């Protein structure tokens, strides 16, 4: 005699398990150096200085997925578009718990809040915002908003990197604003600051702040310069990118042909891959910087030459592997190896991402970076 299992109780039990699992994954978590939002890998592609709900809609169309803001109306629109929002805060001289409690009650109900910043470059005014005060604010917020990540932004200007270990101690992740335009050192400075923050703060993720604004006395960073900054940040271990800053007319996307819009889509595509990176390994040979990692069935390498001379890049191939390469702004293409290795020459200020995958599987890069 056959036994039949009632279908409805099984379905109901499964649904309850899914609901409980979803609830258990709600909020922001840092897992082995990765950012997770609501249980999924998350690579922030963030933008500063949105000033209206329409700005949020335009930024979403461009490919951004997060912002830093504290205006409730704008934040509600961000939540509707599944935009992640960081609440900015500053603490000087003392911790005003009553003021902070009022802000918590204002922002706690808003769905999009995924992080709370306890300082914007506090190391540059350490006499008013010492590490002890910032740490106290971080602990207070963590008790009251346990599913929200606590973060801050550091710059390292004026030799202030010596204070970084103290500021990093009580936060979940950090943004690094290197200001390559101000110091005229370009992508090399981005690489150095992101690398230092990753090493000092491990396993805290680092979000690289890239300059795209009208700094007094400086030209706008070119698209080529922004792409070089991006690859330098990824090679240094960045787990997110923040663009400073949004300017409505400059970012207007005319049928997807605006260079800045194309660049943000490229950041989003590369970020979705880096968010899943396993076993990352960082190395450098003078000016050649590289990040090696595994994702899915393939091995990947992000490489950028920040030196003054051309460099040889060697990529070992396992049995039955093929190699694909994608240069910034260009679609991926297959390149031929010699025996068990693929070799490339990277000229100064040249960057690329490489995939070594098995013959039976299609290239992830070709699908990811298709024009």
C-alpha positions, 0 to 999 in steps of 0.5 A: 500500500502506497503512502501519500504525503499531504502536499499542502503541509509540505508547501506551508512548511517550506514557505515558513522556512523561506520567510524565516531565512529571509528574515534572518538575512535582513540587513547588512553583514560583513562576511570574510571581507565581503559585503552582504545586503539582505543575504546577497553579495553587494558591491556598492556603486555609490554616488554623492550629492543627490539633491532630489527624488528625480536625481535618485531616479536618474542615478538609478537609470545610470546604474548606481545602486547606493548613495549617502544622504539624510533627506527623508523624502529623497531616502523614501524614493531611494527605498522604492528603487531599492537604492542603499542609503548611508546616513551621514553623521559627524561627532565633535567634542562629545556624544549627544545621545539625545540628538542621536536617538532622534536621528535613529528614530527618524531613519530606522523606519526607512527601508533603504538604510543599510549603513551609518557613517560616524565620520567624514575624514575625522582624522583631519580634525582629530582634536575635535573628533578623536578616535575615542569619540568616533568609537563611542558613537559607533558602539552606541549605534551598533546597540540600537541598529544591529542590522545596519553597518557602521562606517566612516570615510578616511582620506590620509591627507596631511600624513594622517594615515598614522591615525587610521588604525585607531579610527578603524577599530570599531567600524564595519567598513571604510571609505577611502577618499584619496583625492588624486586630483589634489595631490597630482598622483593619480591612480598610484595614490588610489592604489596606495591608500586603498591597499593601506586601508585594506591591510590595516583594517582587514577584514573590513571591506574598503570602498574607494571614493573616485574623484569626478568633480570640478575641484577648484583649479583642477580639470575634471578627471577624464574617463580614461583617468577614472577607468585607471583609478577604478582598476587601481582600486580593484587591484588594491582590494576595493569592495565598492566604489563611490563617485564624488560627485553627482552633477545633474547636467554632466551626468545626463544620460542621452540614450545611454551614450554618455561616457560617464553612464557607460563607465558606471555600467562598467563599474556595476558589471565588474563589481558584480564579479568582484563581489563573489571573489574567493581566495583573493591574492594581492601582488605587485612587481614594481609598477605592475599591480594585480589581484587574482581571485576565483569566481564560479569555475574560472580564475580571474586577474585584475592587472594595472601598470602604474609604472613608467615602463612596460611590464610582462604579465604571466597568467598560468593555465590549468589543463583545458583552460582558455583565456579571455581579456577585457580592456577598460571600455572594450568588450572581452576577447579570447587571447591565445596562450603558449603551452600552459601560460598566457603572457601579456605586455602591459604598457604604462597606464594600461589595465585589463581583467583576465579570465581563465576558464575551462573549455566546456564553459562560456566566458563570464567576461563576454557575457558580463562586459558585452557592449 
